[in-house]
């Protein structure tokens, strides 16, 4: 039940943080994925950020928890995506010195799994690329890893709508 309990705890805390932000910082937004959270505060300054940080620590302390807060500015790397509040763009992000590796095509995994690996990679890269240019700028390393694993399919950008489903071209 560990993952489920963590998800419920995260949602509970996210609700408290969102409530504070709605009451005190219009134009802000927050989100959570597992143990990574992100808060965006529009037109914020140093003292305002310090106040929010203090309140976050208070919310977590009231729940017998601790939080680490990093102030990053208008461009942030979270999980495997770089988000820009400057122009609303987003693109794949890979941590330095990390290696991309996929299940080898010749492995004994079920054929349906092996068949869907390239399509899954293509879908993920397309979803986290705001434009075809962002996709093309990131695809080379992923394409090389697929080739190393024995796949010969070519990664192609799939333009997606707000639902995440491919748009008709």
N, C-alpha and C positions, 0 to 999 in steps of 0.2 A: 504493500500500500504506500510505499515511500514516494513514488512519483505522483500518485493521485493526491496524497496529503500535501506535497510541495505545490502542486497546481492550485489546490484549494486555498492554501495559505497565501500564495501569490495573488490570486484573485481577490481575496479578502483585503490584503494590503493595497493592491492596486485601487480598489474602491475607496479606501481612505485617502490615498494620495490624490485621486481624481477629484474627490469631494473638496479637499483643501484647495486644489488648483482652481476649480470652478468658482469657489467663493472668493479667492484672493488674487488670481492671476488670469484675467480674461485673455483669450487668444493662446492659451497653453493647451498641451495635449500630452498624454503619456501612454505607454504601452509596455507590455511584458511578454517575454518569451523565456520560459523556464526560469533561470535565475538571472537573466539579463533584462534590465529595464531601460527605458529611454524616455526622457521628458524634454519637450520642446516648449520654450517660453518665448513668445513673440516680443520683440523690442525690449529685451531685458538688459539690465546693467549690473555691475558688480555687486552693489549692496542688495539688489533684489535677488540675485542668485544666491548670495550668502544667506539671506532670509529663508529662501526655499530649502537650501541645504540643511539649515538648522531645523526646520520643520520636518524634513524627511527623517533626520536622526531622531527627533522626538517621536514621530509616528512609530518608527521601528522599535525604539526603546520601550514605548508603552506596550508593545507586543512581545517584550523580552527577546528582541532580535537586534542585530547590528547591520549596518549598511555601509558600503563604500561608495562614495560619490566622486565621479570624475567630471570636471567641466571641460568640454572639448571645443566649444565654439559652434560654428555654423556648418561644419562638415564632420561627420562622425562615422567611424567604422563600428558596426555592431553585427555580431555573428559573421556571416560571409558576405555582407553588403556594405558599401559605402553610400551614405545618404548625404545629400547636400540641401541645406535649407536656403542656400543662396539662389539656386535656380530650379529646385525641385527635382533634380536628377538623382539617379541611383544606378549603381553598377556593382558587378561582382568584386569581392575583396578576398584576397588570399593572404594569410599571414606569411611574413618573410620566412624563408627556409622551411616551409611546409611542403611536403611532397603530395602530389595528387596520384592516387592509385585506385584502380578498379579491379573487380573480380575478373580473372583471366577468362577469355572466351572459351578456352579448352578445359575449363574446370568442370567438375561434375555437378554443378548447380542445375536446378531444373531449367529446361530450355526456355520456358516463358520468362524466367528471371533474366537469363542471359540476353535474350532478344530485346528486353525492355531497358537495359542499362543505357545504351546510347540515347534512346528517346527520352529517358528520365533526365539525363544530363542536359540535353538540349532544352527540355521544358524548364528545368530549374534555372539555367543560365538566361533563358529568354525572360522568365518571370522577374529576375533580379537585375535586368538591364532595362533602363528607361528608353533606350533607343537602340537601333540596329548598330550604330557606331560603338556604343558601349559594349554590346555583345561581341562585336568583331575584335575590339581591343582586348578582350579577356579570353576569347575562345582558344587561342593557340596552345596554351598549356594543357587545357582540358582535352583538346583534340589529340595532342601528343600522348597523353596518358591513355586515352582510349586505344590509340594505335599500338602502344606498348603492350596493352592487355589483349591485343589480337582482334580488335574491332576495326572494320573498314568503313564505317558510315561517316559521312561528313556532317558536322554540326552546322545547322542553319537557324537563323533567327526566326522565331515565331512571334509575330506581333500579337499582343494579348489585350483584351478589354479589361475593364474594372473587375469582372468576375474571375479573371485568370484564365478564361477559355480563349483559344486562338480566335483571332478575328478573321473573317473571310477576306481574302485578298483580291 
